[in-house]
Amino acid sequence: MEKYLFIESRDPFESREVGQSYDLAAALAQEGKTVTLFLVQNGVLPARQSSESAALEKTAKAGVEILADQFSLKERGITDARLCRAVQPAPLDVVVDQLAEGRKAIWL
């Protein structure tokens, strides 16, 4: 089974292309692929409960695991209690582990 790791570092409030990457991740998951979306840097901003977190909820419902870099969350003052239900905090080690297992990485 093919496995993918999407790394999203862009702020969806500034880049409309972020939604396209969520859609691509969801489409791959719906095809039966294993997909993780790892949010890092300003990519963690929609992980808070906000108007943009609905897009993450939709992506998660398609079967995408959504993780947010703990360091990026801390830098931006986003606590675990403020995360939307679709997102789990995770250390950057997850990226290294998933790359080591041979996932196809797409850094956006």
C-alpha positions in Angstrom: 0.0 0.0 0.0 1.3 3.4 -0.9 1.9 5.8 2.0 2.2 9.6 1.8 3.5 12.3 4.1 2.3 15.8 3.3 4.3 18.6 5.1 2.4 21.9 5.0 4.2 25.0 6.2 2.1 27.6 4.6 -0.6 29.8 6.3 -4.0 29.1 4.7 -5.0 32.6 5.6 -2.3 33.9 3.1 -2.2 31.1 0.5 -5.3 29.7 -1.2 -3.1 26.8 -2.5 -3.2 25.2 1.0 -6.8 24.1 0.5 -5.6 22.3 -2.7 -3.0 20.4 -0.8 -5.7 19.4 1.8 -7.9 18.2 -1.1 -5.1 16.2 -2.7 -4.3 14.5 0.7 -8.0 13.7 1.1 -8.3 12.3 -2.4 -5.4 9.9 -1.9 -6.8 8.8 1.5 -10.2 8.1 -0.2 -8.3 5.9 -2.8 -7.2 3.8 0.1 -3.7 5.2 0.6 -2.2 5.9 4.0 -1.8 9.7 4.3 -0.5 11.9 7.0 -0.7 15.7 6.9 2.0 17.2 9.1 1.5 20.9 9.9 4.6 22.9 10.6 5.6 26.6 11.0 2.7 28.8 9.9 0.9 25.7 8.7 -0.2 25.1 12.3 -2.3 28.3 12.4 -5.6 26.6 11.2 -5.1 23.9 13.8 -6.8 26.3 16.3 -10.5 26.4 16.3 -11.2 28.9 13.5 -13.0 29.3 10.2 -10.1 27.5 8.5 -10.2 24.5 10.9 -13.3 23.3 9.1 -11.1 22.4 6.1 -8.9 20.3 8.4 -12.0 18.5 9.9 -13.2 17.7 6.3 -9.7 16.3 5.4 -9.6 14.2 8.5 -13.0 12.7 7.8 -11.6 11.6 4.4 -9.1 9.4 6.4 -6.1 11.7 6.6 -4.1 11.7 9.9 -3.4 15.3 10.8 -0.5 16.1 13.1 0.8 19.5 14.2 4.4 20.1 15.1 4.6 20.7 18.9 7.4 23.3 18.6 5.6 25.3 15.9 2.4 25.3 18.1 4.4 26.5 21.2 6.1 29.2 19.2 2.7 30.6 18.2 1.1 30.2 21.6 -1.3 27.6 20.5 -2.1 25.2 23.4 -3.4 21.7 23.0 -6.7 22.8 24.5 -7.2 25.2 21.5 -6.7 22.6 18.8 -9.6 21.5 16.6 -10.6 17.9 17.1 -9.0 16.8 13.8 -5.5 17.7 14.9 -3.1 16.0 17.2 0.1 17.6 18.5 3.3 15.6 17.5 7.0 16.0 17.7 9.1 16.5 14.6 10.4 13.0 15.1 7.3 11.7 13.4 8.5 13.2 10.1 11.8 11.4 10.4 10.2 8.1 11.3 7.7 8.3 8.4 10.5 9.2 5.9 12.6 6.3 7.3 9.7 3.9 6.6 9.7 5.0 3.0 6.7 7.3 2.7 6.5 9.5 -0.3 7.0 13.0 1.0 5.3 16.1 -0.5 6.5 19.3 1.1 4.3 22.3 0.3 
